[in-house]
Amino acid sequence: NPAAYRGPSGWVGVVLDTRPDWGLVAELVRDAFLHVATKKLQAQLIGAPRVEVSAPKARRGRTR
């Protein structure tokens, strides 16, 4: 879920420890990249197939 705070340069925060919709996170990151990418990189990404995103697996064992 996007955070309620929006930075002065247009960036937004995403809370990652509350089981976010990873597809939405991927879409936000992709759209943000397209906004600042060169035309060549935009063309490469737009022509590339979208990648399915799934939630990361929970880590087992000790934590830092």
N, CA, C and O atoms as a Tripos MOL2 file, in Angstrom:
@<TRIPOS>MOLECULE
protein
  256   255    64     0     0
PROTEIN
NO_CHARGES

@<TRIPOS>ATOM
      1 N           0.8410   -1.1960    0.0000 N.3       1 ASN1
      2 CA          0.0000    0.0000    0.0000 C.3       1 ASN1
      3 C           0.8690    1.2360    0.0000 C.2       1 ASN1
      4 O           1.8020    1.3290    0.7980 O.2       1 ASN1
      5 N           0.5920    2.1760   -0.8640 N.am      2 PRO2
      6 CA          1.3940    3.3950   -0.8390 C.3       2 PRO2
      7 C           1.2040    4.1300    0.4850 C.2       2 PRO2
      8 O           0.1050    4.1830    1.0360 O.2       2 PRO2
      9 N           2.2810    4.6820    0.9680 N.am      3 ALA3
     10 CA          2.2220    5.4300    2.2150 C.3       3 ALA3
     11 C           1.4650    6.7370    1.9940 C.2       3 ALA3
     12 O           1.3180    7.2010    0.8640 O.2       3 ALA3
     13 N           0.9940    7.3130    3.0760 N.am      4 ALA4
     14 CA          0.2220    8.5540    2.9810 C.3       4 ALA4
     15 C           1.1170    9.7600    2.6860 C.2       4 ALA4
     16 O           0.6180   10.8140    2.2920 O.2       4 ALA4
     17 N           2.4190    9.6190    2.8690 N.am      5 TYR5
     18 CA          3.3240   10.7540    2.6760 C.3       5 TYR5
     19 C           3.8610   10.7880    1.2610 C.2       5 TYR5
     20 O           4.2680    9.7600    0.7190 O.2       5 TYR5
     21 N           3.8600   11.9400    0.6750 N.am      6 ARG6
     22 CA          4.4390   12.1340   -0.6410 C.3       6 ARG6
     23 C           5.5540   13.1500   -0.5170 C.2       6 ARG6
     24 O           5.3490   14.2430    0.0100 O.2       6 ARG6
     25 N           6.7450   12.7930   -1.0040 N.am      7 GLY7
     26 CA          7.9130   13.6550   -0.8880 C.3       7 GLY7
     27 C           7.8370   14.8610   -1.8020 C.2       7 GLY7
     28 O           7.0180   14.9020   -2.7200 O.2       7 GLY7
     29 N           8.6930   15.8480   -1.5520 N.am      8 PRO8
     30 CA          8.6650   17.0890   -2.3330 C.3       8 PRO8
     31 C           9.0390   16.8990   -3.8050 C.2       8 PRO8
     32 O           8.6910   17.7340   -4.6390 O.2       8 PRO8
     33 N           9.7330   15.8280   -4.1310 N.am      9 SER9
     34 CA         10.1200   15.5730   -5.5190 C.3       9 SER9
     35 C           9.1690   14.6230   -6.2210 C.2       9 SER9
     36 O           9.4220   14.2160   -7.3560 O.2       9 SER9
     37 N           8.0770   14.2640   -5.5590 N.am     10 GLY10
     38 CA          7.0850   13.4040   -6.1670 C.3      10 GLY10
     39 C           7.1980   11.9410   -5.7820 C.2      10 GLY10
     40 O           6.3570   11.1370   -6.1840 O.2      10 GLY10
     41 N           8.2170   11.5750   -5.0110 N.am     11 TRP11
     42 CA          8.3430   10.1650   -4.6210 C.3      11 TRP11
     43 C           7.3360    9.8300   -3.5390 C.2      11 TRP11
     44 O           6.8650   10.6990   -2.8050 O.2      11 TRP11
     45 N           7.0230    8.5660   -3.4610 N.am     12 VAL12
     46 CA          6.1160    8.0780   -2.4130 C.3      12 VAL12
     47 C           6.7880    6.9280   -1.6870 C.2      12 VAL12
     48 O           7.6560    6.2500   -2.2350 O.2      12 VAL12
     49 N           6.3750    6.7190   -0.4500 N.am     13 GLY13
     50 CA          6.8770    5.5950    0.3290 C.3      13 GLY13
     51 C           5.9060    4.4280    0.2210 C.2      13 GLY13
     52 O           4.7050    4.6220    0.0350 O.2      13 GLY13
     53 N           6.4320    3.2310    0.3390 N.am     14 VAL14
     54 CA          5.6060    2.0360    0.3080 C.3      14 VAL14
     55 C           5.9100    1.2250    1.5580 C.2      14 VAL14
     56 O           7.0650    0.8960    1.8280 O.2      14 VAL14
     57 N           4.8740    0.9060    2.3180 N.am     15 VAL15
     58 CA          5.0390    0.0900    3.5140 C.3      15 VAL15
     59 C           5.1510   -1.3570    3.0580 C.2      15 VAL15
     60 O           4.2190   -1.9050    2.4700 O.2      15 VAL15
     61 N           6.3040   -1.9760    3.3340 N.am     16 LEU16
     62 CA          6.5590   -3.3220    2.8240 C.3      16 LEU16
     63 C           6.3530   -4.4130    3.8560 C.2      16 LEU16
     64 O           6.3730   -5.5930    3.5060 O.2      16 LEU16
     65 N           6.1550   -4.0600    5.1110 N.am     17 ASP17
     66 CA          6.0470   -5.0890    6.1430 C.3      17 ASP17
     67 C           4.6100   -5.4090    6.5260 C.2      17 ASP17
     68 O           4.3700   -6.0230    7.5660 O.2      17 ASP17
     69 N           3.6560   -5.0040    5.7040 N.am     18 THR18
     70 CA          2.2480   -5.2730    5.9940 C.3      18 THR18
     71 C           1.5730   -6.0580    4.8670 C.2      18 THR18
     72 O           0.3870   -5.8750    4.5920 O.2      18 THR18
     73 N           2.3400   -6.9270    4.2260 N.am     19 ARG19
     74 CA          1.8340   -7.7440    3.1240 C.3      19 ARG19
     75 C           1.2110   -6.8980    2.0000 C.2      19 ARG19
     76 O           0.0110   -6.9800    1.7390 O.2      19 ARG19
     77 N           2.0400   -6.0950    1.3520 N.am     20 PRO20
     78 CA          1.5040   -5.2530    0.2830 C.3      20 PRO20
     79 C           1.0980   -6.0830   -0.9330 C.2      20 PRO20
     80 O           1.4640   -7.2520   -1.0590 O.2      20 PRO20
     81 N           0.3600   -5.4720   -1.7930 N.am     21 ASP21
     82 CA          0.0140   -6.0760   -3.0770 C.3      21 ASP21
     83 C           1.2650   -5.9380   -3.9510 C.2      21 ASP21
     84 O           1.5320   -4.8670   -4.4960 O.2      21 ASP21
     85 N           2.0340   -7.0370   -4.0810 N.am     22 TRP22
     86 CA          3.3180   -6.9680   -4.7800 C.3      22 TRP22
     87 C           3.1430   -6.6320   -6.2560 C.2      22 TRP22
     88 O           4.0300   -6.0240   -6.8550 O.2      22 TRP22
     89 N           2.0300   -7.0120   -6.8450 N.am     23 GLY23
     90 CA          1.7700   -6.6280   -8.2310 C.3      23 GLY23
     91 C           1.6590   -5.1170   -8.3660 C.2      23 GLY23
     92 O           2.1640   -4.5320   -9.3240 O.2      23 GLY23
     93 N           0.9950   -4.4900   -7.3980 N.am     24 LEU24
     94 CA          0.8710   -3.0320   -7.4040 C.3      24 LEU24
     95 C           2.2220   -2.3740   -7.1730 C.2      24 LEU24
     96 O           2.5450   -1.3800   -7.8240 O.2      24 LEU24
     97 N           3.0180   -2.9150   -6.2520 N.am     25 VAL25
     98 CA          4.3560   -2.3690   -5.9990 C.3      25 VAL25
     99 C           5.1860   -2.4410   -7.2810 C.2      25 VAL25
    100 O           5.8520   -1.4720   -7.6450 O.2      25 VAL25
    101 N           5.1470   -3.5920   -7.9700 N.am     26 ALA26
    102 CA          5.8870   -3.7500   -9.2240 C.3      26 ALA26
    103 C           5.4170   -2.7380  -10.2660 C.2      26 ALA26
    104 O           6.2310   -2.1560  -10.9850 O.2      26 ALA26
    105 N           4.1200   -2.5330  -10.3450 N.am     27 GLU27
    106 CA          3.5670   -1.5750  -11.2990 C.3      27 GLU27
    107 C           4.0180   -0.1490  -10.9760 C.2      27 GLU27
    108 O           4.3620    0.6100  -11.8820 O.2      27 GLU27
    109 N           4.0180    0.2170   -9.7000 N.am     28 LEU28
    110 CA          4.4630    1.5550   -9.2950 C.3      28 LEU28
    111 C           5.9360    1.7750   -9.6210 C.2      28 LEU28
    112 O           6.3160    2.8410  -10.1030 O.2      28 LEU28
    113 N           6.7630    0.7640   -9.3580 N.am     29 VAL29
    114 CA          8.1940    0.8790   -9.6490 C.3      29 VAL29
    115 C           8.4160    0.9890  -11.1530 C.2      29 VAL29
    116 O           9.2140    1.8080  -11.6090 O.2      29 VAL29
    117 N           7.7120    0.1660  -11.9190 N.am     30 ARG30
    118 CA          7.8410    0.1940  -13.3830 C.3      30 ARG30
    119 C           7.4090    1.5550  -13.9310 C.2      30 ARG30
    120 O           8.1030    2.1410  -14.7610 O.2      30 ARG30
    121 N           6.2760    2.0500  -13.4710 N.am     31 ASP31
    122 CA          5.7860    3.3460  -13.9480 C.3      31 ASP31
    123 C           6.7380    4.4740  -13.5660 C.2      31 ASP31
    124 O           6.9600    5.3930  -14.3550 O.2      31 ASP31
    125 N           7.3020    4.4090  -12.3610 N.am     32 ALA32
    126 CA          8.2510    5.4370  -11.9240 C.3      32 ALA32
    127 C           9.4950    5.4140  -12.8030 C.2      32 ALA32
    128 O          10.0100    6.4610  -13.1950 O.2      32 ALA32
    129 N           9.9780    4.1970  -13.1130 N.am     33 PHE33
    130 CA         11.1490    4.0890  -13.9740 C.3      33 PHE33
    131 C          10.8540    4.6410  -15.3560 C.2      33 PHE33
    132 O          11.6670    5.3760  -15.9170 O.2      33 PHE33
    133 N           9.6930    4.2950  -15.9130 N.am     34 LEU34
    134 CA          9.3330    4.8060  -17.2400 C.3      34 LEU34
    135 C           9.2720    6.3260  -17.2630 C.2      34 LEU34
    136 O           9.5430    6.9490  -18.2890 O.2      34 LEU34
    137 N           8.9190    6.9150  -16.1370 N.am     35 HIS35
    138 CA          8.8030    8.3760  -16.0510 C.3      35 HIS35
    139 C          10.1660    9.0680  -16.1870 C.2      35 HIS35
    140 O          10.2400   10.1870  -16.6960 O.2      35 HIS35
    141 N          11.2360    8.4170  -15.7400 N.am     36 VAL36
    142 CA         12.5590    9.0500  -15.7660 C.3      36 VAL36
    143 C          13.5230    8.4190  -16.7640 C.2      36 VAL36
    144 O          14.6160    8.9440  -16.9760 O.2      36 VAL36
    145 N          13.1390    7.3020  -17.3810 N.am     37 ALA37
    146 CA         14.0320    6.5940  -18.2980 C.3      37 ALA37
    147 C          14.1860    7.3330  -19.6260 C.2      37 ALA37
    148 O          13.3320    8.1230  -20.0280 O.2      37 ALA37
    149 N          15.3100    7.0470  -20.2930 N.am     38 THR38
    150 CA         15.5180    7.6010  -21.6320 C.3      38 THR38
    151 C          14.5110    6.9580  -22.5880 C.2      38 THR38
    152 O          13.9210    5.9230  -22.2780 O.2      38 THR38
    153 N          14.3270    7.5680  -23.7240 N.am     39 LYS39
    154 CA         13.3830    7.0270  -24.7190 C.3      39 LYS39
    155 C          13.7970    5.6110  -25.1430 C.2      39 LYS39
    156 O          12.9380    4.7560  -25.3550 O.2      39 LYS39
    157 N          15.0940    5.3630  -25.2660 N.am     40 LYS40
    158 CA         15.5870    4.0370  -25.6620 C.3      40 LYS40
    159 C          15.2170    2.9970  -24.6000 C.2      40 LYS40
    160 O          14.7220    1.9200  -24.9330 O.2      40 LYS40
    161 N          15.4530    3.3130  -23.3320 N.am     41 LEU41
    162 CA         15.1110    2.3870  -22.2570 C.3      41 LEU41
    163 C          13.6000    2.2020  -22.1500 C.2      41 LEU41
    164 O          13.1260    1.0990  -21.8780 O.2      41 LEU41
    165 N          12.8420    3.2810  -22.3630 N.am     42 GLN42
    166 CA         11.3880    3.1610  -22.3390 C.3      42 GLN42
    167 C          10.9250    2.1790  -23.4040 C.2      42 GLN42
    168 O          10.0810    1.3250  -23.1350 O.2      42 GLN42
    169 N          11.4670    2.2930  -24.6030 N.am     43 ALA43
    170 CA         11.0770    1.4080  -25.7050 C.3      43 ALA43
    171 C          11.4200   -0.0460  -25.3830 C.2      43 ALA43
    172 O          10.6460   -0.9530  -25.6890 O.2      43 ALA43
    173 N          12.5780   -0.2640  -24.7670 N.am     44 GLN44
    174 CA         12.9710   -1.6290  -24.4120 C.3      44 GLN44
    175 C          12.0310   -2.2110  -23.3680 C.2      44 GLN44
    176 O          11.6340   -3.3720  -23.4690 O.2      44 GLN44
    177 N          11.6730   -1.4210  -22.3730 N.am     45 LEU45
    178 CA         10.8160   -1.9170  -21.3070 C.3      45 LEU45
    179 C           9.3850   -2.1120  -21.7890 C.2      45 LEU45
    180 O           8.7430   -3.0990  -21.4290 O.2      45 LEU45
    181 N           8.8830   -1.1940  -22.5890 N.am     46 ILE46
    182 CA          7.5110   -1.3000  -23.0850 C.3      46 ILE46
    183 C           7.3750   -2.5210  -23.9840 C.2      46 ILE46
    184 O           6.3190   -3.1540  -24.0000 O.2      46 ILE46
    185 N           8.4310   -2.8680  -24.7410 N.am     47 GLY47
    186 CA          8.3920   -4.0290  -25.6190 C.3      47 GLY47
    187 C           8.6060   -5.3480  -24.8950 C.2      47 GLY47
    188 O           8.3360   -6.4130  -25.4500 O.2      47 GLY47
    189 N           9.0920   -5.2840  -23.6530 N.am     48 ALA48
    190 CA          9.3890   -6.5010  -22.8940 C.3      48 ALA48
    191 C           8.1200   -7.0390  -22.2480 C.2      48 ALA48
    192 O           7.2450   -6.2640  -21.8630 O.2      48 ALA48
    193 N           8.0100   -8.3630  -22.1240 N.am     49 PRO49
    194 CA          6.8360   -8.9270  -21.4410 C.3      49 PRO49
    195 C           6.8530   -8.5610  -19.9560 C.2      49 PRO49
    196 O           7.9160   -8.4340  -19.3480 O.2      49 PRO49
    197 N           5.6800   -8.3960  -19.3940 N.am     50 ARG50
    198 CA          5.5890   -8.1030  -17.9630 C.3      50 ARG50
    199 C           5.9260   -9.3530  -17.1660 C.2      50 ARG50
    200 O           5.6520  -10.4750  -17.5910 O.2      50 ARG50
    201 N           6.5150   -9.1380  -16.0230 N.am     51 VAL51
    202 CA          6.9320  -10.2430  -15.1620 C.3      51 VAL51
    203 C           5.9130  -10.4130  -14.0540 C.2      51 VAL51
    204 O           5.4990   -9.4430  -13.4180 O.2      51 VAL51
    205 N           5.5070  -11.6720  -13.8260 N.am     52 GLU52
    206 CA          4.6070  -11.9560  -12.7070 C.3      52 GLU52
    207 C           5.3740  -11.7990  -11.4010 C.2      52 GLU52
    208 O           6.4970  -12.2850  -11.2680 O.2      52 GLU52
    209 N           4.7700  -11.1270  -10.4540 N.am     53 VAL53
    210 CA          5.4200  -10.8850   -9.1730 C.3      53 VAL53
    211 C           4.6350  -11.5950   -8.0880 C.2      53 VAL53
    212 O           3.4100  -11.4980   -8.0240 O.2      53 VAL53
    213 N           5.3470  -12.3040   -7.2450 N.am     54 SER54
    214 CA          4.7000  -12.9480   -6.1060 C.3      54 SER54
    215 C           5.3720  -12.4640   -4.8310 C.2      54 SER54
    216 O           6.4890  -11.9470   -4.8590 O.2      54 SER54
    217 N           4.6900  -12.6340   -3.7350 N.am     55 ALA55
    218 CA          5.2170  -12.1960   -2.4460 C.3      55 ALA55
    219 C           6.4960  -12.9540   -2.1270 C.2      55 ALA55
    220 O           6.5990  -14.1480   -2.4110 O.2      55 ALA55
    221 N           7.4790  -12.2630   -1.5350 N.am     56 PRO56
    222 CA          8.7020  -12.9550   -1.1460 C.3      56 PRO56
    223 C           8.4010  -14.0140   -0.0890 C.2      56 PRO56
    224 O           7.4950  -13.8560    0.7290 O.2      56 PRO56
    225 N           9.1760  -15.0900   -0.1230 N.am     57 LYS57
    226 CA          8.9970  -16.1470    0.8730 C.3      57 LYS57
    227 C           9.5100  -15.6720    2.2150 C.2      57 LYS57
    228 O          10.5060  -14.9520    2.2930 O.2      57 LYS57
    229 N           8.8310  -16.0740    3.2580 N.am     58 ALA58
    230 CA          9.2450  -15.6990    4.6140 C.3      58 ALA58
    231 C          10.5890  -16.3480    4.9230 C.2      58 ALA58
    232 O          10.8340  -17.5050    4.5810 O.2      58 ALA58
    233 N          11.4360  -15.5910    5.5650 N.am     59 ARG59
    234 CA         12.7420  -16.1160    5.9610 C.3      59 ARG59
    235 C          12.6090  -16.8990    7.2500 C.2      59 ARG59
    236 O          11.8420  -16.5440    8.1450 O.2      59 ARG59
    237 N          13.3590  -17.9480    7.3180 N.am     60 ARG60
    238 CA         13.3830  -18.7530    8.5360 C.3      60 ARG60
    239 C          14.7470  -18.5930    9.1790 C.2      60 ARG60
    240 O          15.7320  -18.2500    8.5260 O.2      60 ARG60
    241 N          14.7760  -18.8470   10.4630 N.am     61 GLY61
    242 CA         16.0520  -18.7670   11.1750 C.3      61 GLY61
    243 C          16.1900  -17.4480   11.9050 C.2      61 GLY61
    244 O          15.2120  -16.7560   12.1910 O.2      61 GLY61
    245 N          17.4240  -17.1290   12.1920 N.am     62 ARG62
    246 CA         17.6470  -15.9340   13.0030 C.3      62 ARG62
    247 C          17.4570  -14.6490   12.2030 C.2      62 ARG62
    248 O          17.5720  -14.6360   10.9770 O.2      62 ARG62
    249 N          17.1700  -13.5890   12.9140 N.am     63 THR63
    250 CA         17.0160  -12.2730   12.2880 C.3      63 THR63
    251 C          18.1550  -11.3950   12.7450 C.2      63 THR63
    252 O          18.8030  -11.6720   13.7550 O.2      63 THR63
    253 N          18.3900  -10.3640   12.0180 N.am     64 ARG64
    254 CA         19.4780   -9.4450   12.3820 C.3      64 ARG64
    255 C          19.0180   -8.3960   13.3230 C.2      64 ARG64
    256 O          19.8060   -7.5430   13.7300 O.2      64 ARG64
@<TRIPOS>BOND
     1     1     2 1
     2     2     3 1
     3     3     4 2
     4     3     5 am
     5     5     6 1
     6     6     7 1
     7     7     8 2
     8     7     9 am
     9     9    10 1
    10    10    11 1
    11    11    12 2
    12    11    13 am
    13    13    14 1
    14    14    15 1
    15    15    16 2
    16    15    17 am
    17    17    18 1
    18    18    19 1
    19    19    20 2
    20    19    21 am
    21    21    22 1
    22    22    23 1
    23    23    24 2
    24    23    25 am
    25    25    26 1
    26    26    27 1
    27    27    28 2
    28    27    29 am
    29    29    30 1
    30    30    31 1
    31    31    32 2
    32    31    33 am
    33    33    34 1
    34    34    35 1
    35    35    36 2
    36    35    37 am
    37    37    38 1
    38    38    39 1
    39    39    40 2
    40    39    41 am
    41    41    42 1
    42    42    43 1
    43    43    44 2
    44    43    45 am
    45    45    46 1
    46    46    47 1
    47    47    48 2
    48    47    49 am
    49    49    50 1
    50    50    51 1
    51    51    52 2
    52    51    53 am
    53    53    54 1
    54    54    55 1
    55    55    56 2
    56    55    57 am
    57    57    58 1
    58    58    59 1
    59    59    60 2
    60    59    61 am
    61    61    62 1
    62    62    63 1
    63    63    64 2
    64    63    65 am
    65    65    66 1
    66    66    67 1
    67    67    68 2
    68    67    69 am
    69    69    70 1
    70    70    71 1
    71    71    72 2
    72    71    73 am
    73    73    74 1
    74    74    75 1
    75    75    76 2
    76    75    77 am
    77    77    78 1
    78    78    79 1
    79    79    80 2
    80    79    81 am
    81    81    82 1
    82    82    83 1
    83    83    84 2
    84    83    85 am
    85    85    86 1
    86    86    87 1
    87    87    88 2
    88    87    89 am
    89    89    90 1
    90    90    91 1
    91    91    92 2
    92    91    93 am
    93    93    94 1
    94    94    95 1
    95    95    96 2
    96    95    97 am
    97    97    98 1
    98    98    99 1
    99    99   100 2
   100    99   101 am
   101   101   102 1
   102   102   103 1
   103   103   104 2
   104   103   105 am
   105   105   106 1
   106   106   107 1
   107   107   108 2
   108   107   109 am
   109   109   110 1
   110   110   111 1
   111   111   112 2
   112   111   113 am
   113   113   114 1
   114   114   115 1
   115   115   116 2
   116   115   117 am
   117   117   118 1
   118   118   119 1
   119   119   120 2
   120   119   121 am
   121   121   122 1
   122   122   123 1
   123   123   124 2
   124   123   125 am
   125   125   126 1
   126   126   127 1
   127   127   128 2
   128   127   129 am
   129   129   130 1
   130   130   131 1
   131   131   132 2
   132   131   133 am
   133   133   134 1
   134   134   135 1
   135   135   136 2
   136   135   137 am
   137   137   138 1
   138   138   139 1
   139   139   140 2
   140   139   141 am
   141   141   142 1
   142   142   143 1
   143   143   144 2
   144   143   145 am
   145   145   146 1
   146   146   147 1
   147   147   148 2
   148   147   149 am
   149   149   150 1
   150   150   151 1
   151   151   152 2
   152   151   153 am
   153   153   154 1
   154   154   155 1
   155   155   156 2
   156   155   157 am
   157   157   158 1
   158   158   159 1
   159   159   160 2
   160   159   161 am
   161   161   162 1
   162   162   163 1
   163   163   164 2
   164   163   165 am
   165   165   166 1
   166   166   167 1
   167   167   168 2
   168   167   169 am
   169   169   170 1
   170   170   171 1
   171   171   172 2
   172   171   173 am
   173   173   174 1
   174   174   175 1
   175   175   176 2
   176   175   177 am
   177   177   178 1
   178   178   179 1
   179   179   180 2
   180   179   181 am
   181   181   182 1
   182   182   183 1
   183   183   184 2
   184   183   185 am
   185   185   186 1
   186   186   187 1
   187   187   188 2
   188   187   189 am
   189   189   190 1
   190   190   191 1
   191   191   192 2
   192   191   193 am
   193   193   194 1
   194   194   195 1
   195   195   196 2
   196   195   197 am
   197   197   198 1
   198   198   199 1
   199   199   200 2
   200   199   201 am
   201   201   202 1
   202   202   203 1
   203   203   204 2
   204   203   205 am
   205   205   206 1
   206   206   207 1
   207   207   208 2
   208   207   209 am
   209   209   210 1
   210   210   211 1
   211   211   212 2
   212   211   213 am
   213   213   214 1
   214   214   215 1
   215   215   216 2
   216   215   217 am
   217   217   218 1
   218   218   219 1
   219   219   220 2
   220   219   221 am
   221   221   222 1
   222   222   223 1
   223   223   224 2
   224   223   225 am
   225   225   226 1
   226   226   227 1
   227   227   228 2
   228   227   229 am
   229   229   230 1
   230   230   231 1
   231   231   232 2
   232   231   233 am
   233   233   234 1
   234   234   235 1
   235   235   236 2
   236   235   237 am
   237   237   238 1
   238   238   239 1
   239   239   240 2
   240   239   241 am
   241   241   242 1
   242   242   243 1
   243   243   244 2
   244   243   245 am
   245   245   246 1
   246   246   247 1
   247   247   248 2
   248   247   249 am
   249   249   250 1
   250   250   251 1
   251   251   252 2
   252   251   253 am
   253   253   254 1
   254   254   255 1
   255   255   256 2
@<TRIPOS>SUBSTRUCTURE
     1 ASN1         2 RESIDUE 1 A ASN
     2 PRO2         6 RESIDUE 1 A PRO
     3 ALA3        10 RESIDUE 1 A ALA
     4 ALA4        14 RESIDUE 1 A ALA
     5 TYR5        18 RESIDUE 1 A TYR
     6 ARG6        22 RESIDUE 1 A ARG
     7 GLY7        26 RESIDUE 1 A GLY
     8 PRO8        30 RESIDUE 1 A PRO
     9 SER9        34 RESIDUE 1 A SER
    10 GLY10       38 RESIDUE 1 A GLY
    11 TRP11       42 RESIDUE 1 A TRP
    12 VAL12       46 RESIDUE 1 A VAL
    13 GLY13       50 RESIDUE 1 A GLY
    14 VAL14       54 RESIDUE 1 A VAL
    15 VAL15       58 RESIDUE 1 A VAL
    16 LEU16       62 RESIDUE 1 A LEU
    17 ASP17       66 RESIDUE 1 A ASP
    18 THR18       70 RESIDUE 1 A THR
    19 ARG19       74 RESIDUE 1 A ARG
    20 PRO20       78 RESIDUE 1 A PRO
    21 ASP21       82 RESIDUE 1 A ASP
    22 TRP22       86 RESIDUE 1 A TRP
    23 GLY23       90 RESIDUE 1 A GLY
    24 LEU24       94 RESIDUE 1 A LEU
    25 VAL25       98 RESIDUE 1 A VAL
    26 ALA26      102 RESIDUE 1 A ALA
    27 GLU27      106 RESIDUE 1 A GLU
    28 LEU28      110 RESIDUE 1 A LEU
    29 VAL29      114 RESIDUE 1 A VAL
    30 ARG30      118 RESIDUE 1 A ARG
    31 ASP31      122 RESIDUE 1 A ASP
    32 ALA32      126 RESIDUE 1 A ALA
    33 PHE33      130 RESIDUE 1 A PHE
    34 LEU34      134 RESIDUE 1 A LEU
    35 HIS35      138 RESIDUE 1 A HIS
    36 VAL36      142 RESIDUE 1 A VAL
    37 ALA37      146 RESIDUE 1 A ALA
    38 THR38      150 RESIDUE 1 A THR
    39 LYS39      154 RESIDUE 1 A LYS
    40 LYS40      158 RESIDUE 1 A LYS
    41 LEU41      162 RESIDUE 1 A LEU
    42 GLN42      166 RESIDUE 1 A GLN
    43 ALA43      170 RESIDUE 1 A ALA
    44 GLN44      174 RESIDUE 1 A GLN
    45 LEU45      178 RESIDUE 1 A LEU
    46 ILE46      182 RESIDUE 1 A ILE
    47 GLY47      186 RESIDUE 1 A GLY
    48 ALA48      190 RESIDUE 1 A ALA
    49 PRO49      194 RESIDUE 1 A PRO
    50 ARG50      198 RESIDUE 1 A ARG
    51 VAL51      202 RESIDUE 1 A VAL
    52 GLU52      206 RESIDUE 1 A GLU
    53 VAL53      210 RESIDUE 1 A VAL
    54 SER54      214 RESIDUE 1 A SER
    55 ALA55      218 RESIDUE 1 A ALA
    56 PRO56      222 RESIDUE 1 A PRO
    57 LYS57      226 RESIDUE 1 A LYS
    58 ALA58      230 RESIDUE 1 A ALA
    59 ARG59      234 RESIDUE 1 A ARG
    60 ARG60      238 RESIDUE 1 A ARG
    61 GLY61      242 RESIDUE 1 A GLY
    62 ARG62      246 RESIDUE 1 A ARG
    63 THR63      250 RESIDUE 1 A THR
    64 ARG64      254 RESIDUE 1 A ARG
